[in-house]
Amino acid sequence: MQCLILAGGLATRLRPVTETIAKAVVPVAGRPFAEYQLEWLARAGVTDVVFAIGFLGDQIRAAVGDGKRFGLSVRYVDEREELRGTGGAVRLAYDQGVLGAAFLILYGDSYLTYDPGRAWREFERRRPDALMTVYRNEGRLEASNAQLSGQMVVRYDKQASDPLAEGMHHIDYGLSVLDRDKVVPEIPAGEVVDLADVYTELSRQGRLAGIEVSERFYEIGSPHGLAELEALLAAGEAPA
């Protein structure tokens, strides 16, 4: 299994910390955050990781290296100063020839406990163009953005004015699987593209499969999220 980790953004919600520290290596309970993600992926059987880096990306290279100490092979795709958004980073990885025929996508600030191998096996069984894990949120953690009907995400929209009234009770859990050749060539090369817009279009076209996850997600993209995860780890409630 291969996983592409999107870790190139400016992390403006965590400033001033992220003015000098890349979000992926922000200390969480005394450790660079990326270590938690890599250990989780390795436990699930992922062998190949591609980090999409940009702002302060050399810090991630220095902290993670080639990934061998995690039992992984880690490579890097570097946007440097030309940040292209999450979708643009996926396209850059494609253009540089580092993506497998299918690959997991993980946001660089997501702390998840769901087994990514389950999403991978479901993707292999169903062979959709794309598969998104979703959590039944009901607007609690953040605004819901996904409508799950059976085995498909029939609507994905982060801009909806009233998500619950519009039937969107789920939220993107932060882990997806893409078929490289069916999806990535449709992302414009060299442009700034939000991956959310890619998912929105896939849902409109009936090409976005879904799988519901019962475990909630955590994230370090905001001061509140960072504090919440540190409290979880300090209480020993998160998996080792």
N, C-alpha and C positions, 0 to 999 in steps of 0.2 A: 504494500500500500504506500502511496505517496500522498503527502500533505503539503499544500501551499499555504504558508502563513503570511497574512497581509499585515506588515509592520512598518510601513513607510511614511505614515502620516505625521502631522505636526502635533497631535495630541493637545489641542488648545484648551480643552476643559481641565486638564491637569496642570496648567501653568500656575505658578512659576516653576514647579518642579521639572517639567518637561522642556523648559527653555535650555537646559544644559544636560538633561538625561533622556535618552531614548525611552519611550514608553515601555517597550518590550523588556527593558532591563531595570525599570523602576524597582527598588527594593520592596519586597512584600514579605513580611515576617522574616526579614534578614537575608532574603535570597533574591537574585534577579528573577523577575516574573517569568521570563522565558523558560527557566529551568522547570517550573511546574508544568508548563505546556508540553515540553519535550519529554519529560518523564511519563506523562499521561499518554502521549502518542506511542512511545516505545512499548509501554505495557500492553497497548492494544494491538501491537503487531505491525505498526507503521515502521518502515525501514528507511524511507527516503523523504527528506524534508527540504523544501525550497523556501527560503525566507525572501520575501519581497521587501526590500529596505529602501530607505531614502534619507529623510532628515535624521542626522546623527547616527546613520547606519553603521559606521565603523565601530561604534560602541557595541552593537549587537554582534558583529563579527568577532570582536575581541572577547566577549563574554561566552559565546557559543562555540566558536571555532568550527572544526569540521564535524562536530557532533559525535565523535567516537566514544566519548565518555558517557554518552547517553545510550550507546548502542545503535546510533543512527548515522546515516550519511547526510550531511547538511551542505547545501549549496546556496548561493545568493544571487538575486537579481536586484541590481542597484539603480534606482531612479535618480539618485544624487539630488541635484537642485531642481530637476524637472519633474515635480510630482504630478502624477497622472490620475490620481484617484484610485479607488480600489479596483474598479473595472479595468482601468488603464494599466494597472500593475499586473493583472492577470494576462492581458494582451502582451505586455512586454515579456513576461515569462514564456509565453507561447512563441513569440518572435525570436527569443534567444534559444529555443529548442530544448528547454529543460523539463517540459511537462510530459507526464505519461499519458497514455490513451484515456485514462480516467484518473481523477485526483480529488482528494478532499480539499476543501477550502476552510480555513480557520482564521478568524480575526485575531490580530495580535494582542488584543486586550481581553480575550474571553477565557474565563476559567470554567471548564465544563467537567461534569462527572459521568455523563453518558458515554457508553462504549462506542467509539467511532467505528469499530469493526462491525457493529450491528448495522449502522447506516451503509457501510460499504457493501455488506452482504445483501442488504435489501436492494441497493442499486444494481448489483450484479444479477439479482433474481429478476428484477423488473426491467432493467435496461432502459430507463427513461433518458431524455436528453440531459435533465438535471434533477436532482433530488435535494430537498431542503428539510432539515429537521425543524420542527416547530413545537412550541410550548403553549399550553392553554393558559393564557395570561389574563384575559378578561380586563385588560387595562390596568393591572395592578403594578407590575414592575416598571413598565414604560407603556406608551401608547401601543396597543395591539396593531399589527400591520399585515396579518395574513388570514385568509379565509380557507380553511381546510374542508374539503368535501370528499368523503371517501378516501381515496389514495392520492388525491391531487390537491395542490394549492391552486385554487381557481382564481384567487385574487391576492396580489401582494402590492400594497400601496402604503408607503410611509408618509404620504401627504394627505391622507383621508381626513376630512374635517371631523367626522364622528364615527370612528372605526366600529364601535360596538353596534351602533344603530345600522351600520352598513354591513353587518354580518361578519366582521373580522374579530374573532375571539382569541386568535393565536398570535404569537410573535415569533419572528425568526430566532431560533435558538443559538445561532452562531456557527453552525457546522453544516456544510453542504457538500455534495458530490457533483462534479460536472463531467460530461463526456467532452473531451477536448475538441474533437473535430466537428461535433455537431453544434457546439456553442461558441467557443472562443473566436473562431474566424469572423463571427458576426460583430464582435466588438471592434470599433474603429481603431486602426493602428495610429499611434502617436498622438492621440487625443486624450483629454481629461474626461474620464467616464466613471460614474458611480456604479458599483456593482449592484446596488439596489435597483437602479434603472434597468439593468439587464434582467434581474429577477422579475421585475414588473412586466416587462415585455414577454418573458417566457410564460408567465402565468396567463397573460392575455391570449397567448397562442395555444394554451392547453398543453404546454411542454414541461411544466414544473411539478414533478411528483412531490408528495409530502409524506413524512412519517412523524407521528406525534411522540414527544418525549415527555416523560412524567417528572424527571428531575429538573429543578429550576437551574438557571444559569447564574453565574457571577461574572463581574467584569471590573476592570480597573481603569476604565475610561473616564471616570469622574472621581472627585474626592470622596463622595458618598460611597461609590462602588468599591473603591480601594479600602476604605475603613471597614466596610461590611465584610469583605473577604479576609482582611487581617483578623477581624474578630472571630470569624469562622475557623480560621487556622489556629488561632490562639486557644480556642475552646476544644480543639482536637476533633472537630466534627467533620472535617474534610478527609477524604481518603488519602492515605500516604502516597 
